[in-house]
Amino acid sequence: MAELGVELPAVAAPVAAYVPAVRSGSLVFTSGQLPFVAGSLAATGKVGGEVSPEEAKAHARTCALNALAAVDALVGLDAVVRVVKLVGFVASADGFTGHPAVVNGASELLGEVFGDAGAHARSAVGVAELPLGAPVEVELVVEIGE
């Protein structure tokens, strides 16, 4: 990650009754991660409305960094064998249908960090609202080695 000029943030504090990540066997599941930067939500609003698709793509990348921070805190990033699944949620203004391009912000980061092992199954889902008014949310499932 240092070669990419990317630094993992501190793990985002949960905003409700959950933990940032859990391990089950060889899989780690993260909770949905919002675009928190230094403890504050980087943006609020609907994508295709108050938040441009380009801005939302950058926020999806931030969400993925926060998810990686949760994985790192639990098992260490060096334990990751591959990224299995990414689910991205996009708070969408009426008529916005560019969810896949927004969630690419997270997917592209995972490819940069893990190379071929970052290729993953994915869902990009438009929703009416996200917690705290966030424009995007990302969750990950990663496989770890023994």
SULTA-V701542 format. One record per residue. N is the residue number from 1. RES is the residue in one letter. D_FIRST is the distance of its C-alpha to the first C-alpha in Angstrom with 1 decimal. Layout:
n=N res=RES d_first=D_FIRST
n=N res=RES d_first=D_FIRST
This chain:
n=1 res=M d_first=0.0
n=2 res=A d_first=3.8
n=3 res=E d_first=5.3
n=4 res=L d_first=5.1
n=5 res=G d_first=6.4
n=6 res=V d_first=5.4
n=7 res=E d_first=6.7
n=8 res=L d_first=8.3
n=9 res=P d_first=11.9
n=10 res=A d_first=14.8
n=11 res=V d_first=16.3
n=12 res=A d_first=18.8
n=13 res=A d_first=22.3
n=14 res=P d_first=24.4
n=15 res=V d_first=27.1
n=16 res=A d_first=29.6
n=17 res=A d_first=30.5
n=18 res=Y d_first=27.4
n=19 res=V d_first=24.3
n=20 res=P d_first=20.7
n=21 res=A d_first=20.3
n=22 res=V d_first=22.6
n=23 res=R d_first=22.6
n=24 res=S d_first=25.5
n=25 res=G d_first=25.7
n=26 res=S d_first=22.7
n=27 res=L d_first=21.5
n=28 res=V d_first=19.6
n=29 res=F d_first=20.8
n=30 res=T d_first=19.4
n=31 res=S d_first=21.9
n=32 res=G d_first=21.8
n=33 res=Q d_first=19.3
n=34 res=L d_first=20.5
n=35 res=P d_first=18.8
n=36 res=F d_first=19.1
n=37 res=V d_first=17.6
n=38 res=A d_first=18.7
n=39 res=G d_first=21.2
n=40 res=S d_first=22.9
n=41 res=L d_first=23.0
n=42 res=A d_first=21.7
n=43 res=A d_first=24.5
n=44 res=T d_first=27.5
n=45 res=G d_first=29.8
n=46 res=K d_first=30.3
n=47 res=V d_first=28.4
n=48 res=G d_first=30.9
n=49 res=G d_first=32.7
n=50 res=E d_first=31.3
n=51 res=V d_first=27.7
n=52 res=S d_first=27.1
n=53 res=P d_first=25.3
n=54 res=E d_first=22.8
n=55 res=E d_first=22.2
n=56 res=A d_first=22.0
n=57 res=K d_first=19.4
n=58 res=A d_first=17.1
n=59 res=H d_first=18.2
n=60 res=A d_first=17.4
n=61 res=R d_first=13.7
n=62 res=T d_first=14.0
n=63 res=C d_first=15.8
n=64 res=A d_first=13.1
n=65 res=L d_first=10.6
n=66 res=N d_first=13.6
n=67 res=A d_first=14.3
n=68 res=L d_first=11.0
n=69 res=A d_first=11.8
n=70 res=A d_first=15.2
n=71 res=V d_first=14.2
n=72 res=D d_first=12.2
n=73 res=A d_first=15.3
n=74 res=L d_first=17.6
n=75 res=V d_first=16.4
n=76 res=G d_first=12.9
n=77 res=L d_first=10.0
n=78 res=D d_first=11.0
n=79 res=A d_first=14.3
n=80 res=V d_first=13.4
n=81 res=V d_first=15.5
n=82 res=R d_first=15.4
n=83 res=V d_first=15.5
n=84 res=V d_first=19.3
n=85 res=K d_first=20.2
n=86 res=L d_first=19.2
n=87 res=V d_first=22.0
n=88 res=G d_first=21.9
n=89 res=F d_first=24.9
n=90 res=V d_first=26.0
n=91 res=A d_first=28.8
n=92 res=S d_first=30.9
n=93 res=A d_first=33.8
n=94 res=D d_first=36.9
n=95 res=G d_first=36.5
n=96 res=F d_first=32.7
n=97 res=T d_first=31.6
n=98 res=G d_first=28.3
n=99 res=H d_first=26.2
n=100 res=P d_first=24.4
n=101 res=A d_first=23.1
n=102 res=V d_first=21.9
n=103 res=V d_first=20.1
n=104 res=N d_first=18.4
n=105 res=G d_first=16.0
n=106 res=A d_first=14.6
n=107 res=S d_first=15.1
n=108 res=E d_first=13.4
n=109 res=L d_first=10.1
n=110 res=L d_first=10.5
n=111 res=G d_first=11.5
n=112 res=E d_first=8.5
n=113 res=V d_first=6.2
n=114 res=F d_first=9.2
n=115 res=G d_first=11.5
n=116 res=D d_first=15.1
n=117 res=A d_first=14.4
n=118 res=G d_first=13.2
n=119 res=A d_first=16.7
n=120 res=H d_first=18.7
n=121 res=A d_first=22.1
n=122 res=R d_first=22.3
n=123 res=S d_first=24.8
n=124 res=A d_first=24.9
n=125 res=V d_first=27.8
n=126 res=G d_first=29.7
n=127 res=V d_first=31.2
n=128 res=A d_first=33.7
n=129 res=E d_first=31.9
n=130 res=L d_first=28.8
n=131 res=P d_first=28.6
n=132 res=L d_first=29.1
n=133 res=G d_first=29.6
n=134 res=A d_first=25.9
n=135 res=P d_first=25.5
n=136 res=V d_first=22.9
n=137 res=E d_first=21.7
n=138 res=V d_first=19.3
n=139 res=E d_first=19.5
n=140 res=L d_first=17.8
n=141 res=V d_first=19.1
n=142 res=V d_first=17.0
n=143 res=E d_first=18.5
n=144 res=I d_first=17.7
n=145 res=G d_first=19.2
n=146 res=E d_first=22.0
